[in-house]
Amino acid sequence: MKKSTLSALLLCAGVMAVPAVHAADHSVSAGYAQSKVRDFKDIRGVNVKYRYEGGIPVGLITSFSHLKGERNYSESWEGEHLRGKEDTRYWSLLAGPALRVSDLVSVYALAGAGSAKSEIKEAGMGGASKTKTGFAWGAGVQFNPVKNVVIDVGYEGSRVSSVAINGFNVGVGYRF
């Protein structure tokens, strides 16, 4: 009896919650991301954000970034000349609050994890790979110039091991 009563209550709560979810605003944006990594050229990639507004000024926003870059190097070390290629990939998953300041502007803050993978391939010697994960953070502004359009501008930073990764992202999306 308790199971059937609990099941009925959960079903009713679910049915009642559906209109509330449909009454909420959702937005999805995608765009360009670029970050600076110490002793490396800029890495570039994509950023995707999803935002949920439940009819109150404070909502939830999530962000996923994937960036990559490569560089060729030529160095001398202990009398030997080393040449090779280094590939770096970075990805992050962040979430946080978004505050609607007006019908046109929202601000947000993000926190989560960032991970970087670096592969070095030396000419004639093979290679090595290392992956590290660290704390990542971000902040930004979303503009709604018209009801269904989102323009997103954000900053993202991360400290992976002892390496700082700092960059920006810009995107355009749809609000529904």
N, C-alpha and C positions, 0 to 999 in steps of 0.2 A: 504494500500500500504506500509506504514512504517513497519507494522508487517511482511509482506512477505519479504521485503528487509532485515530487521534485521534477520529474520529466515534464509534466504539464506546466509547472511554473516557469521552467527554463524555456519551453516552447513559447509561452505567452510573452515572456521578456524579450525573446528574440524577435517575435512578430512586431512587438511594440517598438523595438529599436530600429527596425528597417526604415520607417519614415524619417526618423531622426538622422540616420546616416545619409539618406537620399536628400534631406534638406541641407546637409552640410556642403561646403565648397571644397573641391579637390583641385589641385593643380599639379601639372607635370611639366618640367622644363628640361631641356638638354642644350649643351653648348660646349664651348671651347675652354680648356683649362691649360695653364702654363705655370710651371714652378721652377725655381732656381735651387739647385743642389750644389753644395760647396765643391769647388774644384771640378766643376762639370758644366757643360753647356746646359741651357734650359731644356727641361723635358716638357713634352706637350702631349695632350690627349683630350679626353672627353669628361664631362661632368653631367650627371643626371640627378635631378632633385624631384621629390614628391612631397607635397604639402597637404595637410588635412586641417580644415577649419570647421569646428563643430558648432558654428553659430555664436560663439563667444570670441572676444578679441584675441585670446591666446590659443594658438593651434600647435601642431606638431609638424616638423619638417625633417626629412631625411635626405642624405646626400651620398652619392657614390661617385668616386673619381678614379680614372685609370689613365696613367701617363707613362710615356716611355721616351727614351733618348739613347743616343750612342755617341761615342767619340773614339777617334783613333789617337794613339799616343806613340811617342818615340822618345825614349829616355836612356840615359847612361847611368849604370849603377855598378860600382866596383870594377870598372874597366870593361864591362860588357854593355853592348848596345841592345836595348829591349824595344821591341815594337809589338803592338797589339791593338786590340779593339775591346772597348768596355761597353756593355749594354746595361742600362738601368731601367727598371720598371718600378712603378709606384702605384699603389691603389689604397683607397681609404673608404671607410664606411662610418658616417657620422649621423647623429640625430640631436635634436634639441627643440627648444620652444621658438615659436614665431609669433610676433606681436603685430596685430593690425593697428597701425597708427591712424590711418584714415582710409577712405575708399580707394585711394590711389597708391598708398605706400605701406609696406610692412618691413619690419626689421627682424632678424633672426640671429641666434647664436647656436653653435654646433660643438659637439665633443664626441670623440670615438677613438678609433684605432686606424693607424696608417702603417703600411707594410712596404718595404723596399727590397728589391732583389737586384743584385749586381753580379754580372757574369764577366769575367776577364778571359780573353782568349789571346794568348801570346803566340806570335809567329814561331812555328817550329817547336813549341814547348807544351802544347795542350792548354788547359785553362782551369779556372776555379770559379765557384759560385757561392754566394752568401746571401741569406735572407734574414732580415731583422724586422721586428714589429715594435711600434712605440705609440705614444699618445699623440692624437691629432685634434686640432680644434679649428674653428672657423667662425666667420660672421659675415653678414651681408644684408642687402636690401633687395626687396622685390617690388617692382612697379606694376600697376595695372592701368595702363593708359586708356584701355577700353575694357569692358566687363570680362571678356573671355581671353584676353591676352596677358601673359606674364613676361616681364623682362627682369632678369635676375643678374645681379652683380655681387660677387662674393670674394672673400679672402680665405685661404686655407693655409694653415701652418702645421708642421709636424716635427717631432724630434725622434728620429729613428737611430738608436744607439747614440752616438755623439754627433750625428750629422743633422743639421737643420735643413728642412725643406719648407720653402715659403713660396706662395704663388697666388694667382688670382683665377677666377673663372667668370665667364659671361655666358648667359643663355637666354633662350626664348622658349616660351611654352604656352600651354593651353590651360585655362581655368574652366572647370565645369561643375 
